[in-house]
Amino acid sequence: MLSFHDPRGVQYHRPGDPERPARITTTLPVLRERHPDWKWQKPGAATDEELLRAHTQQHLEHIAAPAGDFDTDTPAHPNIDLYARLAAGAALNAARAALQGEPAFSLMPPPGHHATKNRAMGFCYFSNIAVAALDALEKGAERVAVWDFDAHHGNGTEDIVAQNPRIAFASIHQSPGYPGTGLRSFGNVHNYPVPPYSARQPHMSAINEALEELLRFKPDLLLVSAGFDAYSGDPITQMSLESEDFAAMGKSLRGIDLPVGAILEGGYSNDLPELIDAFLGAWVA
């Protein structure tokens, strides 16, 4: 496993936000202690050229020089442009490593799957996984699939990749729930809304069905929006999954003959380190 992390990524914070540095600072030592053979690298920051495949020039300018908070969940932190570019850069590096045959994971905030072509929202500034997917197509992949099991709909990813015949996107998410989208499937977009407080079995069935749908696309690369907020103990969702379910998702990746890169999205409980370790550990066991 090759993991990407830069300690500068935890230098922004607003008291009371669920998207807090402890998500990363508590996870990093757990992974390093339990998996001393895993490799770690610092990512570079995503460039304008790389970001502009997914976002508008106006959006890049807005992130670089915000006039105020982007919304109530997405503050204009000092230097947020740098932190967001590092997260997008980590996603790019994870996708490139995967294409070279190395299972790869990005442990970098901020998350990205709510950021649309021209809007930051939901703790997200750049759509890290869409940037990585579009870069992979430039680097030789013919088809890329994106499996998003975060508890919130990946509306930003959908906004960017919809109607792209070389990308298939699947999102399994709580509905009703933030951001209120992802109610139907169309074209290359496969949405699986799951009611709040659903039992684990039907939720996992939807997750597995989504992965099978993506594999039928016969992609050259699978990218994973790895969000852990569908956990029963997460403070901002109403879902029921347990650590064993995230391990099962990881195990399902081990069983496919396909390059895979995963990018951290949500997950706000104090158990996040254990959930990430369950997922990654089962994937590369």
N, C-alpha and C positions, 0 to 999 in steps of 0.2 A: 504494500500500500504506500503510495506517495501522497502526502498531504501538504496542502499549501496554507501558510499562516504568516501574518506579519503582525507583530505586537502593536504597531501603530493603529491597527484596526479597532482597538478597545479604548482609544483616547477621547471618544465622544460619549456624552451621556446627558440625559435630563432626568432629574430625580422623579421617581414614580413611573417611568416608562418601563413596560415589560421588556422592550428591546434594550437590554442593559449589558454592560461589559461582563458581568458574572456568567452570562451564557457561555462565553468563550473562556474566560480565565479559570473557571472550574472544570471545564471539559479538557483543556489542553493537558494538564498534569495527569489526568486519568488515562488518557490515550498514550501519553509518553511512558508512563510507568508500566502499563499493562502490555504495551506492544513496543518494546525497545528496538525491535528490528525494523519498524516502519521508518520510512524516510520523510524528512521534512524539508521544505524549501520555502523561501520568501517569494511571493509573486511580484511581478512588476505591475505598475499602474496601467490600466487600459488607456490606449491612445484615442485621440479624436477619430482617427480613421476606423478603429475597431468599434467605437461606440456609435458612430454614425451609420453603421449597418442596421442598427436597431432603433436609433433615436434621431430626432430632428436637431438641426443646428441650434434652433431656438431653445430646445430643452437643455442642451449642453451649456448654453450661456446662462440659463436660469439656475442650473445647479451651481455653476461657478460663481455667480453673483446674485444670490437670492434677495428679493425685496423684503422678505419676511418668511415665516414658517410656511411650508407648502400645504399643510393641513394640520388638524389638531393632533394627528398621530405622527407627523413627519416634520420634525423641527429643522430649521435652518442652522444646524450646528456650525460653529466655526470650523473651517477646513473640511466641511462635509464633502466637497468635490474630491479631495484627495482620498478620503476614506472610501467613498463610493467607487472611485476608479480602482483602488486596490482590491476591493471585493470583486469587481468585474474582471480585473486582471487575474485574480485567483481562479475564477470560473474558466477563463480562457486557458490558463495553464492546465487545469484539471482535464479539460476536453482534449487538449493537445497531447497530454501524457497518455490519456486513454487510447487515443488513436495510435500511439506508439506501443500499445500493448500493456500499459501499466495501469492497474486499478488506481483511481485517483479521487481525492476528496478535498473540497475547499472548506476550511474552517475559518471563515471570514465574515464578519458583519460589514455593512448592513445587508439584510436579505434583499431580494430583487424582484420576485415574481409578480408584485403588484404594480411596478413601474411600467407605464404605457409608453408609447412612442414619444409623447410630449407632456407627460405628467408624472410627478413624484407623488406617491401616496402609500399609506399602509406600512410605514417604516422603510419604504423602498425608494431608491433614488435612480438607479440604473437597473435595467432588467438583465441581471448577470447571466442567467441561463440562456436567454435569447441571444445576447451578445456572443456567448460561447457557441451556440448552435450555428449561428450565421458565420462565425469565423471558421468552424469545422468544415462548412460547405466550401469555403474559400481554400481550405487546406487539403482538399482532396476527397472528403466524404461526399458520396452521392446523395445519401438520405440520412437524416438524423431524426431520432425519436426523443420526446421529452415526457418523462413519467413524473407527475407532480402529485405526491401523496400528502402534502401539507393540508391541514384542516381548512384552510381558506382557499377559495378559488384563485387560480393563477391568472387573473384577468389581464395583467400586463403582458405576460407571455402570450396569451391568446391574442391580444391586440396586435402584437408584433408579427406573430407567425401565421395567423389565419390566412388561408388561401395560398400559402406557399406550398407548392406540390412536393417539395423536397423535404418537408418537415411534417411529422405527425406529432400531435400534442394531446395528452390525456391528463385530466385533472379529476381527482377524487376528493370531495370537499363537503363540509357541513353546509346544509341549506335547509331553512333560512340561516344566514350567517353573513359576516363581512366577506366581500364587498357587495353581496346581493346579486352577483352575476353567475354565469355558468349553469344556467338552467336547461340548456339544450345543446345538442351536438349538431355539427354541420361541417361538411367538407372534411378537412384534415384535423378538425377539432373534436375531441371525444370527451364529453363532460359526464361525470357521475355524481350528481348531487345525493348526499346522504343525510337523512333527517337527524336532528340533534338527539342524543341519547340512544342512538341505534345500538343494537347488540353487536358484539365484536364479529360474529360470524358473517352477517350480511355485509358489514363494512369491509371485511377482508375479502369477501367474494368480489365486491366491486373493485377493490385494489388489484386483485389477481386478474379479473376480466380486463381491466384497463391495460395491464402489462401484456396480456395475450393479444389484445387488439394492436398494440404498438409493434409487437414482434411479427404480426402478419404483414406489416408494412415493409419488412425486411430491411431495417436500417443498417447502416455501416457503423453507427455509433448510437448508444443510448445514454442520454443525460438525465439525471435524477434531481428534481427539486425535492430535496430531503428535508421536509418539515416534520417536526415531532410534536406539534400541538394537537394532534388527534388523540393524544395520551389522556387517559381518564383523569389524571391529576393536573392537567393544564389549567391555569387560572383564567384563561380568556376564551375557552371553547367549551362545548358540551358534548364531548365524544367519549368513547369507551375503550379505546385500544390500550393494551398493556405492553410491557417490555418484550414479552415473547412474540408479539405481533410484529414489532419492528425487527426482531431477529429473523422472523419468517420472511420478511421482505428482503433482508440481506441475503438470506439463503437462496431465495429465488434468483438473485443476480448471479450467484455462484454457479447456478445450473444452466446458464445460457452461454453460448459460444459467441460473444459479442463484446467489443470494447465498451466499457462503462466508466463514466465519471459522475460523481455526485457533488452537489452544491448545497450547503446548509441554507435552509430558509427559516421557518419559524420553530417554535418550541420554547415555552416560557416557564416551565415548572423547574423546581430545584432538582428534579431527577434527570434533567437533560443530559448530563454526562453519561449516566447509565444507559439512557435510550440510544444515544449516538454510538456508544461502545457496543451495545447489543446488535445494532444494525451493521456497523462496520465489521465487527468481529465475526459475525455469521457470514458476511459476504466473502471475506478473504481467509476464512478458517482453513 
